[in-house]
Every structure is written in C-alpha cells, then in structure tokens.
Amino acid sequence: MESKIDRNKDHIENLKSKINYLNPIYYLDKGYGLLLDKEGNKITSIEDVKIYENLDLIIKDGVLTVEVVKINKGEFYHG
C-alpha cells in the first residue's frame, strides 16, 4: 500500500513539474520577457515593429514601456 502511495506522490510531482513548464511566469522568472504592441499583440519578429514605436515588455516584476530606436535585421547585438 505504501509503495502505491509513493508512486502516486511521484506521479503528482511529475505532473506539477510539467504544469510549471506551461506557466509563463516560469519563463519570466528565468529572465525572459514578453513583448507586446500597444494593442496587446505578441511581437515575434522585427517585421512586427516600426522605428519609434512604443511597446510593452512584460518581465517578472512589472511592465516596461520601451521605444524602438533601431532595428538590426539578422543581427544579435549585446552591448
């Protein structure tokens, strides 16, 4: 009987882990953000924005309003 309880506990923990991966907060806690236009649409490409457009960047502890000042297609710049 006890081993069945242990198996069920392990199964529940496994399910909790899987559910956690579906939670957007999990990724925000890891440093990722969600970028939205002013209508609330997700930004997934530089093709979705224009220079001087204001966007909302959702991070783990709030929302930043940011302005696009430059677009570098195909480049990753960290600096």
Backbone torsions as a table, in degrees:
resi	resn	phi	psi	omega
1	MET	NA	-43.4	-177.4
2	GLU	-65.6	-36.5	-179.4
3	SER	-67.5	-32.3	176.0
4	LYS	-65.9	-40.8	177.2
5	ILE	-63.2	-43.8	178.1
6	ASP	-61.9	-41.9	178.3
7	ARG	-63.3	-41.5	179.4
8	ASN	-66.2	-37.9	176.5
9	LYS	-62.7	-43.8	178.5
10	ASP	-62.7	-40.9	179.4
11	HIS	-63.4	-43.0	178.9
12	ILE	-63.5	-42.8	178.1
13	GLU	-62.4	-40.0	177.8
14	ASN	-62.7	-44.3	178.4
15	LEU	-64.5	-39.4	177.9
16	LYS	-61.6	-39.8	178.0
17	SER	-63.8	-43.6	179.4
18	LYS	-64.2	-41.1	178.3
19	ILE	-63.5	-38.5	179.5
20	ASN	-57.8	-39.0	-179.8
21	TYR	-66.6	-21.2	178.1
22	LEU	-86.8	-10.3	-177.1
23	ASN	-85.5	120.5	-179.4
24	PRO	-60.0	-28.8	179.7
25	ILE	-61.8	-33.0	177.7
26	TYR	-54.9	-44.0	-178.3
27	TYR	-76.9	-35.0	176.5
28	LEU	-63.2	-38.0	177.4
29	ASP	-63.9	-23.8	179.5
30	LYS	-87.1	0.9	177.0
31	GLY	104.4	-0.4	177.6
32	TYR	-81.3	162.9	176.8
33	GLY	-134.9	167.7	177.4
34	LEU	-119.9	122.0	-176.0
35	LEU	-102.0	126.1	-177.4
36	LEU	-127.0	147.4	171.1
37	ASP	-80.5	178.6	-174.5
38	LYS	-68.0	-15.7	175.8
39	GLU	-90.6	-2.2	178.7
40	GLY	90.2	10.2	177.8
41	ASN	-81.4	139.3	178.6
42	LYS	-66.0	139.0	173.6
43	ILE	-99.2	118.6	-178.5
44	THR	-121.8	-4.6	-176.9
45	SER	-150.0	153.4	175.6
46	ILE	-65.3	-18.7	177.0
47	GLU	-68.0	-15.4	-177.6
48	ASP	-86.4	-4.1	-174.6
49	VAL	-131.0	163.3	176.1
50	LYS	-126.6	156.7	175.3
51	ILE	-57.6	139.9	179.5
52	TYR	70.0	9.5	175.7
53	GLU	-77.5	139.1	174.8
54	ASN	-90.4	135.9	-178.9
55	LEU	-130.3	158.8	174.5
56	ASP	-105.3	127.7	177.4
57	LEU	-110.6	111.5	179.8
58	ILE	-88.1	123.0	175.4
59	ILE	-123.4	178.9	-168.0
60	LYS	-60.6	-29.1	-175.9
61	ASP	-119.3	18.3	176.5
62	GLY	162.2	-165.1	-178.2
63	VAL	-126.6	131.2	174.9
64	LEU	-105.1	135.7	169.9
65	THR	-94.9	122.6	-175.6
66	VAL	-122.6	155.3	178.0
67	GLU	-117.3	134.7	176.9
68	VAL	-76.1	119.7	-179.9
69	VAL	-112.1	-18.0	-179.8
70	LYS	-156.7	144.8	176.3
71	ILE	-125.4	123.1	176.9
72	ASN	-115.1	99.8	-178.1
73	LYS	-70.6	130.3	175.2
74	GLY	75.9	7.7	-178.2
75	GLU	-119.3	146.5	169.9
76	PHE	-114.8	118.5	-178.4
77	TYR	-117.9	126.1	178.3
78	HIS	-126.1	103.0	-179.9
79	GLY	176.3	NA	NA
